[in-house]
Each structure stands twice: as C-alpha cells, then as structure tokens.
Amino acid sequence: QVQLVESGGGLVQVGGSLRLSCAASGRAFSSYVVAWFRQAPGKEREFVAAISWNSGRIYNADSVKGRFTVSRDNAKSTMYLQMNSLKPEDTAVYYCAAGPHIERIPVAYPYWGQGTQVTVSS
C-alpha cells in the first residue's frame, strides 16, 4: 500500500506558474512509477505526465510538453509537477498516482491521492 497526498494547487493567472507536490507514505515509494493526471468538470480523467522509478523514463502529454516538468525525489518520497505558462484549459483537479508500470491510462495505477484544484484565470 502507498498513501499519496497532493499539495500546491491554487488560483493563478494565465501565464503563471505553480508547483504541485505529492508526498508518499507506506511501501517503498522508489519502486513505483508515479504519474500525474487531471480531471476538469464534465470531462474524463486525463494523463499529464509519468516518471519511472529511477527517473530514467519520462512521458508527457502533448498538451503540456514544454510547459510542465515532472520529477521525483525518492529520498523524500515525493514527486513534483512544475507547471509553467499556465493556460485556462489547464484548470482541473490534479491527481498523483502510483503503480507498477509506466502507462498513460488511469486503470494502470492502483494508488491515488485525493486531488488538488488548479484554477487558471484569464
């Protein structure tokens, strides 16, 4: 079991930046792939980024490439999502997730945080 807690969400203006954190507790965080997803009202949960256990592989959704950066610090059992050049369409609840394989689909991840709201105002 892995417990995940997101933080760092909030209200930001277009073009601004936010850094989300996801703190993990429980079984060895460093052995899991970790990922970020987001869900806007009325829409399906959407893949944002994922990073392998040793940061050797990183996948980003096309919609965030060049703007968002995923990273992890296994010594701190924490992952991050640095979000720059934010757009109104980035507004969503952002979730971190952990699982055994690096995938872009939510069902591949058995462990989830509660989510943190990001709102980008124009």
CORSUL-V688710 format. One record per pair of residues at least 24 apart in sequence whose ideal C-beta (glycine too) atoms are under 10 Angstrom apart, sorted by sequence separation. I is the first residue (numbers start at 1). J is the second residue. D is the distance in Angstrom with one decimal. If there is no record, write none. Layout:
i=[I;I]
j=[J;J]
d=[D;D]
This chain:
i=[1;2;3;29;30;33;35;36;37;55;63;92;93;94;1;2;4;28;36;38;92;93;1;2;33;38;63;64;70;91;92;93;2;63;91;92;4;20;36;51;90;91;92;2;50;51;90;91;2;4;6;49;51;90;91;88;89;91;2;36;49;86;88;48;86;87;88;36;49;86;88;35;48;81;83;86;87;34;34;81;83;34;33;32;34;30;32;48;29;30;31;36;38;59;61;29;30;34;35;36;48;58;59;29;30;34;36;57;59;28;29;34;35;46;48;56;29;30;32;36;45;48;50;53;20;22;24;29;45;48;28;29;40;43;50;52;53;17;18;19;20;22;24;29;40;41;45;47;52;26;40;41;50;51;19;21;24;25;38;40;41;45;50;23;24;38;39;40;50;23;24;38;39;50;21;22;23;24;37;38;39;49;22;23;37;38;39;47;48;21;22;37;38;47;21;22;36;37;46;47;50;20;21;22;36;37;47;50;20;21;35;36;37;45;46;19;20;35;36;45;47;19;20;34;35;44;45;18;19;20;34;35;18;19;33;34;35;17;18;19;32;33;34;17;18;32;33;16;17;31;32;33;35;37;39;45;16;17;18;32;33;34;35;37;15;16;17;29;31;32;33;35;37;15;16;32;33;35;45;7;12;14;15;27;35;8;14;15;18;22;24;26;37;4;5;6;8;13;14;22;23;35;8;9;12;14;20;22;24;35;2;4;6;8;13;20;21;22;33;34;37;14;18;20;22;33;37;39;32;34;35;36;38;12;32;37;38;40;12;32;11;38;9;9;27;9;26;8;6;24;6;6;24;6;23;4;5;22;4;4;20;4;22;2;3;21;2;20;2;18;20;18;18;18;16;4;15;16;6;7;9;10;11;12;14;4;6;9;10;11;12;13;14;15;2;3;4;5;6;8;9;10;11;12;13;14;1;2;3;4;5;6;7;9;10;11;12;13;1;2;3;4;6;8;9;11;2;4;5;6]
j=[25;26;27;53;54;57;59;60;61;79;87;116;117;118;26;27;29;53;61;63;117;118;27;28;59;64;89;90;96;117;118;119;29;90;118;119;32;48;64;79;118;119;120;31;79;80;119;120;32;34;36;79;81;120;121;119;120;122;34;68;81;118;120;81;119;120;121;70;83;120;122;70;83;116;118;121;122;70;71;118;120;72;72;72;74;72;74;90;72;73;74;79;81;102;104;73;74;78;79;80;92;102;103;74;75;79;81;102;104;74;75;80;81;92;94;102;76;77;79;83;92;95;97;100;68;70;72;77;93;96;77;78;89;92;99;101;102;67;68;69;70;72;74;79;90;91;95;97;102;77;91;92;101;102;71;73;76;77;90;92;93;97;102;76;77;91;92;93;103;77;78;92;93;104;76;77;78;79;92;93;94;104;78;79;93;94;95;103;104;78;79;94;95;104;79;80;94;95;104;105;108;79;80;81;95;96;106;109;80;81;95;96;97;105;106;80;81;96;97;106;108;81;82;96;97;106;107;81;82;83;97;98;82;83;97;98;99;82;83;84;97;98;99;83;84;98;99;83;84;98;99;100;102;104;106;112;84;85;86;100;101;102;103;105;84;85;86;98;100;101;102;104;106;85;86;102;103;105;115;78;83;85;86;98;106;80;86;87;90;94;96;98;109;77;78;79;81;86;87;95;96;108;82;83;86;88;94;96;98;109;77;79;81;83;88;95;96;97;108;109;112;90;94;96;98;109;113;115;109;111;112;113;115;90;110;115;116;118;91;111;91;118;92;93;111;94;111;94;93;111;94;95;113;96;113;95;96;113;96;97;113;98;116;97;98;116;98;116;99;116;118;118;119;120;120;109;120;121;112;113;115;116;117;118;120;111;113;116;117;118;119;120;121;122;110;111;112;113;114;116;117;118;119;120;121;122;110;111;112;113;114;115;116;118;119;120;121;122;111;112;113;114;116;118;119;121;113;115;116;117]
d=[9.2;4.5;9.4;8.8;8.1;8.5;8.3;9.6;9.5;9.9;9.0;9.9;5.5;5.5;4.8;5.6;9.2;9.3;9.2;9.8;8.0;7.6;5.9;8.6;9.7;9.3;7.7;7.8;9.8;8.5;6.2;9.9;6.6;8.4;6.3;8.8;9.9;9.7;9.0;6.9;6.4;5.1;9.3;9.4;9.9;9.5;9.1;5.0;6.4;8.3;8.9;9.6;9.8;5.2;8.4;9.0;7.9;9.8;9.1;8.1;6.6;7.8;5.1;7.1;9.6;6.1;7.4;6.3;10.0;4.6;5.0;8.0;9.1;9.9;7.4;9.6;8.6;8.1;10.0;9.5;9.2;6.1;9.8;9.6;9.9;8.5;9.8;9.3;8.3;9.8;9.2;7.9;9.6;6.5;7.7;9.6;3.9;9.5;8.6;9.3;8.9;8.9;8.8;6.3;8.6;4.6;5.0;5.9;6.7;8.9;9.7;9.9;9.8;7.6;7.2;10.0;8.9;7.8;9.7;9.5;9.1;9.0;8.6;9.6;9.5;10.0;9.4;4.1;9.0;9.7;8.8;8.2;8.0;7.9;9.0;9.4;9.0;9.4;9.9;9.4;9.6;8.8;9.5;8.4;9.0;8.8;7.3;9.7;5.4;8.9;6.3;8.2;9.6;7.8;9.9;9.7;9.1;6.8;7.7;4.2;8.8;9.5;5.1;7.9;4.4;8.9;5.6;7.8;7.3;6.5;6.9;3.8;5.3;7.1;9.4;9.3;5.2;7.5;9.0;6.6;8.3;9.6;6.6;8.5;9.2;4.8;7.1;8.4;9.5;5.9;4.6;7.4;7.0;4.2;7.4;7.4;6.1;4.9;9.4;7.1;9.3;8.7;5.6;7.8;7.1;8.0;7.8;9.0;6.7;8.1;8.8;5.8;6.2;9.3;9.0;6.2;4.3;7.1;7.6;5.1;9.8;7.1;8.1;6.4;4.9;8.6;10.0;8.4;5.1;7.0;6.9;7.7;8.1;7.1;8.8;5.1;7.4;7.3;5.0;9.5;9.3;7.0;8.1;6.2;8.7;4.2;5.5;8.8;4.7;9.3;6.4;6.8;7.6;9.2;9.3;9.7;8.3;7.7;6.8;6.9;6.1;9.3;7.8;9.5;8.7;8.4;6.7;7.4;8.3;9.6;4.5;8.1;6.0;6.0;5.4;10.0;7.8;9.8;10.0;9.9;8.5;8.7;6.6;9.3;8.9;8.4;6.5;8.3;9.1;9.1;8.3;9.3;8.1;9.8;9.8;9.5;8.2;8.0;6.4;8.8;9.0;8.4;9.9;10.0;5.7;6.4;5.8;3.4;6.8;6.2;9.1;8.8;9.1;9.2;10.0;9.9;8.7;8.7;8.5;8.6;8.5;9.4;9.2;7.7;8.7;8.0;9.9;7.8;9.0;9.1;9.9;9.7;8.8;9.1;9.6;9.2;10.0;9.9;9.7;7.6;9.6;7.6;9.7;8.0;9.3;6.4;8.3;8.8;9.2;8.5;6.6;6.9;8.9;5.4;8.8;8.4;8.5;5.9;5.2;7.2;10.0;6.3;8.9;9.5;9.5;9.0;4.9;6.3;9.2;9.5;7.5;6.2;9.9;8.8;7.4;9.9;8.9;9.1;9.6;9.3;8.3;8.4;8.6;7.5;6.0;6.0;4.5;3.3;7.6;8.4;7.4;7.3;7.0;9.8;8.5;7.6;6.5;5.7;6.8;6.4;4.9;7.1;4.8;5.8;5.6;5.1;9.2;4.4;9.8;3.7;7.1;6.2;6.2;4.8;7.4;8.0;7.3;7.9;7.4;9.5;8.3;8.1;4.1;8.7;8.1;6.3;9.8;10.0;9.1;9.7]
